[in-house]
Amino acid sequence: MTAVRSGAARLARAPAASKALRALAALAAVILLWAAAAALVAKPFLPAPGLVFGRLASRVGDGSLAFHTLASARRILLALALASPPAAALGLAAGRSPRLDAFVSPFVYLLHPLPKVAFLPVIMLFFGLGDGAKVFLIGLIIFGQILVAARDAARAVPPALLDSVRSLGAGRLDLVRHVVFPAALPSLLTALRVGLGTAIAVLFLAETFATESGLGWYIIDAWSRVDYVDMYAAIAALSAFGFLCFALVDLAEATLCRWRRTD
């Protein structure tokens, strides 16, 4: 039995090691292409990777990048905590209730395709220029992504599966808890990945006005100072922050969706 468990553990670790190697290979390829482009262009606005990573280490050491990264992370996490639960609940309910879906769908079709940045002037009128407007804008993006994914995933649950569980005496809440939500969870996590990617891009824009904290502000500030090494160091920090967000979603999927086969 011990040998079987040991073998299973090795098999479970193998995909993670393979993903790590692929990520390192991709990073090495990007750095090599970057170094080649910097040598070819030979201009101050495209510094070599060595200079950028040296400055990145320096800024991490003095705590300045940590301060701005934590400011960006706070806005993202707050928007995620406020937007995700109601979006998932409303999407799952709309996916299983035709009456509710008939009410929700027009709003989805009307508002979801619009770029959320278009609402920024209106959002600032309601929430001012502080963090409230930034968090609301990011939350609006995440809310739409998760709502649509939850609704479509709940619709896609096979009726035969619901009938089988219902025949065992399950009520409506039991169906949602034990069938609909687990079936929709992978789609919800995929939507979360997409939403986080878009949210980080919009966060950069949102942090360029009425604030002096966040990686978006730091990048624009370095650009205005013509400190291109500092600018690229902040871009690298923003990329690392995005990678960490995706890695955490992958970890959540591996933990919550163990029944799925992953290669």
Summary of the structure (lengths in Angstrom):
residues: 263
radius of gyration: 22.4
end to end distance: 24.7
largest distance: 71.6
contacts: 768
relative contact order: 0.12
helix: 84%
strand: 0%
